């Protein structure tokens, strides 16, 4: 998988796609490859293909949080914050103890909440959430972080 990652990170998305597809010929039931293909297709501007590859990764491993989270990210890009939030919440439920995924996902959720005009609800209920959530939300409010437009940067998740 590292060769595909190198292709993708250097902007050679079509080469990454070709590489990942060759890996699938030997191991078609490997959800990580399907997720990585989804990332490469997204980076290549092929959103419909990207979505279908993320769904295939989920189909192969129903507890694989990364493609679920990646679908949420796509819905943010489409300004469909309601669906994005559903995927992010599902992602948190799948991997509640993974700090990196949680941090990124809570950031993405805050963007959804902001755009869904639910920011005040999240702020009021922050004490009822897990300690990690409270710390994260408290930090956002104290630092006055804006979560609108291009003030944020999200990344797709892979293992």
C-alpha atoms as a printed R data frame, in Angstrom:
    type eleno elety resid chain resno       x       y       z
1   ATOM     1    CA   UNK     A     1   0.000   0.000   0.000
2   ATOM     2    CA   UNK     A     2   2.888   2.403   0.543
3   ATOM     3    CA   UNK     A     3   3.528   2.760  -3.202
4   ATOM     4    CA   UNK     A     4  -0.086   3.800  -3.724
5   ATOM     5    CA   UNK     A     5   0.230   6.295  -0.900
6   ATOM     6    CA   UNK     A     6   3.384   7.745  -2.468
7   ATOM     7    CA   UNK     A     7   1.629   8.113  -5.810
8   ATOM     8    CA   UNK     A     8  -1.364   9.753  -4.173
9   ATOM     9    CA   UNK     A     9   0.640  12.128  -1.989
10  ATOM    10    CA   UNK     A    10   2.721  13.248  -4.980
11  ATOM    11    CA   UNK     A    11  -0.395  14.061  -7.017
12  ATOM    12    CA   UNK     A    12  -0.160  11.020  -9.293
13  ATOM    13    CA   UNK     A    13  -3.739  10.010  -8.572
14  ATOM    14    CA   UNK     A    14  -4.248   7.899 -11.676
15  ATOM    15    CA   UNK     A    15  -1.080   5.925 -10.854
16  ATOM    16    CA   UNK     A    16  -2.339   5.440  -7.303
17  ATOM    17    CA   UNK     A    17  -5.677   4.199  -8.633
18  ATOM    18    CA   UNK     A    18  -3.930   1.808 -11.012
19  ATOM    19    CA   UNK     A    19  -1.703   0.502  -8.210
20  ATOM    20    CA   UNK     A    20  -4.579  -0.036  -5.763
21  ATOM    21    CA   UNK     A    21  -6.618  -1.807  -8.441
22  ATOM    22    CA   UNK     A    22  -3.700  -4.167  -9.075
23  ATOM    23    CA   UNK     A    23  -3.593  -4.969  -5.348
24  ATOM    24    CA   UNK     A    24  -7.328  -5.720  -5.418
25  ATOM    25    CA   UNK     A    25  -6.710  -8.405  -8.044
26  ATOM    26    CA   UNK     A    26  -4.811 -10.430  -5.441
27  ATOM    27    CA   UNK     A    27  -6.904  -9.451  -2.411
28  ATOM    28    CA   UNK     A    28 -10.357  -8.136  -3.387
29  ATOM    29    CA   UNK     A    29 -11.675  -8.359   0.173
30  ATOM    30    CA   UNK     A    30  -9.189  -5.906   1.695
31  ATOM    31    CA   UNK     A    31 -11.246  -2.906   2.894
32  ATOM    32    CA   UNK     A    32  -8.202  -0.658   3.389
33  ATOM    33    CA   UNK     A    33  -7.487  -0.797  -0.343
34  ATOM    34    CA   UNK     A    34 -11.080   0.095  -1.187
35  ATOM    35    CA   UNK     A    35 -10.853   3.041   1.224
36  ATOM    36    CA   UNK     A    36  -7.565   4.171  -0.318
37  ATOM    37    CA   UNK     A    37  -9.085   3.894  -3.788
38  ATOM    38    CA   UNK     A    38 -11.900   6.132  -2.591
39  ATOM    39    CA   UNK     A    39  -9.338   8.681  -1.432
40  ATOM    40    CA   UNK     A    40  -7.454   8.552  -4.731
41  ATOM    41    CA   UNK     A    41 -10.637   8.895  -6.770
42  ATOM    42    CA   UNK     A    42 -11.687  11.863  -4.643
43  ATOM    43    CA   UNK     A    43  -8.289  13.491  -5.113
44  ATOM    44    CA   UNK     A    44  -8.632  12.904  -8.862
45  ATOM    45    CA   UNK     A    45 -11.991  14.711  -8.854
46  ATOM    46    CA   UNK     A    46 -14.070  11.560  -9.394
47  ATOM    47    CA   UNK     A    47 -16.489  12.020  -6.499
48  ATOM    48    CA   UNK     A    48 -19.072   9.414  -7.567
49  ATOM    49    CA   UNK     A    49 -16.400   6.734  -7.840
50  ATOM    50    CA   UNK     A    50 -14.964   7.860  -4.527
51  ATOM    51    CA   UNK     A    51 -18.301   7.427  -2.777
52  ATOM    52    CA   UNK     A    52 -18.830   3.948  -4.211
53  ATOM    53    CA   UNK     A    53 -15.356   2.802  -3.107
54  ATOM    54    CA   UNK     A    54 -15.907   4.083   0.429
55  ATOM    55    CA   UNK     A    55 -19.218   2.201   0.538
56  ATOM    56    CA   UNK     A    56 -17.480  -0.976  -0.659
57  ATOM    57    CA   UNK     A    57 -14.881  -0.637   2.122
58  ATOM    58    CA   UNK     A    58 -17.695  -0.313   4.659
59  ATOM    59    CA   UNK     A    59 -19.517  -3.297   3.154
60  ATOM    60    CA   UNK     A    60 -16.395  -5.422   3.640
61  ATOM    61    CA   UNK     A    61 -15.870  -4.257   7.220
62  ATOM    62    CA   UNK     A    62 -18.892  -2.751   8.940
63  ATOM    63    CA   UNK     A    63 -16.725  -1.518  11.820
64  ATOM    64    CA   UNK     A    64 -14.169   0.290   9.610
65  ATOM    65    CA   UNK     A    65 -14.504   3.898  10.765
66  ATOM    66    CA   UNK     A    66 -12.229   5.608   8.234
67  ATOM    67    CA   UNK     A    67 -14.392   5.253   5.103
68  ATOM    68    CA   UNK     A    68 -17.432   6.247   7.167
69  ATOM    69    CA   UNK     A    69 -15.595   9.385   8.244
70  ATOM    70    CA   UNK     A    70 -14.428   9.995   4.673
71  ATOM    71    CA   UNK     A    71 -18.027   9.939   3.445
72  ATOM    72    CA   UNK     A    72 -18.823  12.580   6.045
73  ATOM    73    CA   UNK     A    73 -16.027  14.709   4.646
74  ATOM    74    CA   UNK     A    74 -17.449  14.389   1.122
75  ATOM    75    CA   UNK     A    75 -20.852  15.535   2.355
76  ATOM    76    CA   UNK     A    76 -19.219  18.593   3.966
77  ATOM    77    CA   UNK     A    77 -17.709  19.439   0.583
78  ATOM    78    CA   UNK     A    78 -21.173  19.091  -0.959
79  ATOM    79    CA   UNK     A    79 -22.628  21.416   1.737
80  ATOM    80    CA   UNK     A    80 -24.862  18.553   2.900
81  ATOM    81    CA   UNK     A    81 -24.088  19.050   6.575
82  ATOM    82    CA   UNK     A    82 -26.965  16.926   7.844
83  ATOM    83    CA   UNK     A    83 -25.682  13.787   6.094
84  ATOM    84    CA   UNK     A    84 -22.096  14.672   6.967
85  ATOM    85    CA   UNK     A    85 -23.027  14.811  10.635
86  ATOM    86    CA   UNK     A    86 -24.697  11.387  10.444
87  ATOM    87    CA   UNK     A    87 -21.542   9.829   9.035
88  ATOM    88    CA   UNK     A    88 -19.293  11.570  11.564
89  ATOM    89    CA   UNK     A    89 -21.425  10.419  14.492
90  ATOM    90    CA   UNK     A    90 -21.413   6.878  13.115
91  ATOM    91    CA   UNK     A    91 -17.624   7.064  12.772
92  ATOM    92    CA   UNK     A    92 -17.238   8.106  16.414
93  ATOM    93    CA   UNK     A    93 -19.426   5.198  17.488
94  ATOM    94    CA   UNK     A    94 -17.216   2.769  15.590
95  ATOM    95    CA   UNK     A    95 -13.895   3.965  17.066
96  ATOM    96    CA   UNK     A    96 -14.662   5.812  20.317
97  ATOM    97    CA   UNK     A    97 -11.176   5.348  21.770
98  ATOM    98    CA   UNK     A    98  -8.933   6.365  18.861
99  ATOM    99    CA   UNK     A    99  -7.590   9.860  19.659
100 ATOM   100    CA   UNK     A   100  -6.545  10.921  16.138
101 ATOM   101    CA   UNK     A   101  -9.816   9.900  14.528
102 ATOM   102    CA   UNK     A   102 -11.826  11.450  17.356
103 ATOM   103    CA   UNK     A   103  -9.995  14.751  17.173
104 ATOM   104    CA   UNK     A   104 -10.414  15.047  13.424
105 ATOM   105    CA   UNK     A   105 -14.017  13.861  13.539
106 ATOM   106    CA   UNK     A   106 -15.002  16.265  16.308
107 ATOM   107    CA   UNK     A   107 -13.463  19.082  14.285
108 ATOM   108    CA   UNK     A   108 -15.534  18.000  11.286
109 ATOM   109    CA   UNK     A   109 -18.629  17.715  13.478
110 ATOM   110    CA   UNK     A   110 -18.109  21.236  14.753
111 ATOM   111    CA   UNK     A   111 -18.138  22.448  11.158
112 ATOM   112    CA   UNK     A   112 -21.420  20.628  10.557
113 ATOM   113    CA   UNK     A   113 -22.919  21.982  13.752
114 ATOM   114    CA   UNK     A   114 -21.890  25.495  12.872
115 ATOM   115    CA   UNK     A   115 -23.538  25.260   9.487
116 ATOM   116    CA   UNK     A   116 -26.616  23.586  10.901
117 ATOM   117    CA   UNK     A   117 -27.017  26.421  13.426
118 ATOM   118    CA   UNK     A   118 -26.600  23.956  16.274
119 ATOM   119    CA   UNK     A   119 -23.405  25.450  17.662
120 ATOM   120    CA   UNK     A   120 -25.136  26.820  20.784
121 ATOM   121    CA   UNK     A   121 -26.709  23.444  21.507
122 ATOM   122    CA   UNK     A   122 -23.317  21.778  21.363
123 ATOM   123    CA   UNK     A   123 -21.873  24.458  23.661
124 ATOM   124    CA   UNK     A   124 -24.701  24.109  26.203
125 ATOM   125    CA   UNK     A   125 -24.493  20.318  26.289
126 ATOM   126    CA   UNK     A   126 -20.726  19.995  26.322
127 ATOM   127    CA   UNK     A   127 -20.658  19.063  30.020
128 ATOM   128    CA   UNK     A   128 -22.795  15.995  29.296
129 ATOM   129    CA   UNK     A   129 -20.287  14.606  26.823
130 ATOM   130    CA   UNK     A   130 -17.144  12.564  27.366
131 ATOM   131    CA   UNK     A   131 -14.103  14.209  28.928
132 ATOM   132    CA   UNK     A   132 -12.321  14.255  25.561
133 ATOM   133    CA   UNK     A   133 -15.252  15.994  23.925
134 ATOM   134    CA   UNK     A   134 -15.486  18.565  26.712
135 ATOM   135    CA   UNK     A   135 -11.782  19.324  26.512
136 ATOM   136    CA   UNK     A   136 -11.928  19.651  22.736
137 ATOM   137    CA   UNK     A   137 -14.997  21.890  22.705
138 ATOM   138    CA   UNK     A   138 -13.686  24.015  25.564
139 ATOM   139    CA   UNK     A   139 -10.481  24.550  23.611
140 ATOM   140    CA   UNK     A   140 -12.395  25.657  20.525
141 ATOM   141    CA   UNK     A   141 -14.464  28.172  22.436
142 ATOM   142    CA   UNK     A   142 -11.554  29.539  24.470
143 ATOM   143    CA   UNK     A   143  -9.407  30.031  21.386
144 ATOM   144    CA   UNK     A   144 -12.249  31.576  19.405
145 ATOM   145    CA   UNK     A   145 -11.609  29.229  16.496
146 ATOM   146    CA   UNK     A   146 -13.770  30.019  13.497
147 ATOM   147    CA   UNK     A   147 -15.071  27.027  11.606
148 ATOM   148    CA   UNK     A   148 -16.392  28.474   8.410
149 ATOM   149    CA   UNK     A   149 -15.355  28.712   4.812
150 ATOM   150    CA   UNK     A   150 -11.701  27.870   4.318
151 ATOM   151    CA   UNK     A   151 -10.690  28.446   7.954
152 ATOM   152    CA   UNK     A   152 -10.353  24.709   8.380
153 ATOM   153    CA   UNK     A   153  -8.547  21.909   6.648
154 ATOM   154    CA   UNK     A   154  -9.761  18.319   6.765
155 ATOM   155    CA   UNK     A   155  -7.925  15.252   5.608
156 ATOM   156    CA   UNK     A   156  -9.160  11.873   4.571
157 ATOM   157    CA   UNK     A   157  -8.390   9.082   6.992
158 ATOM   158    CA   UNK     A   158  -6.613   5.837   6.229
159 ATOM   159    CA   UNK     A   159  -4.818   3.277   8.366
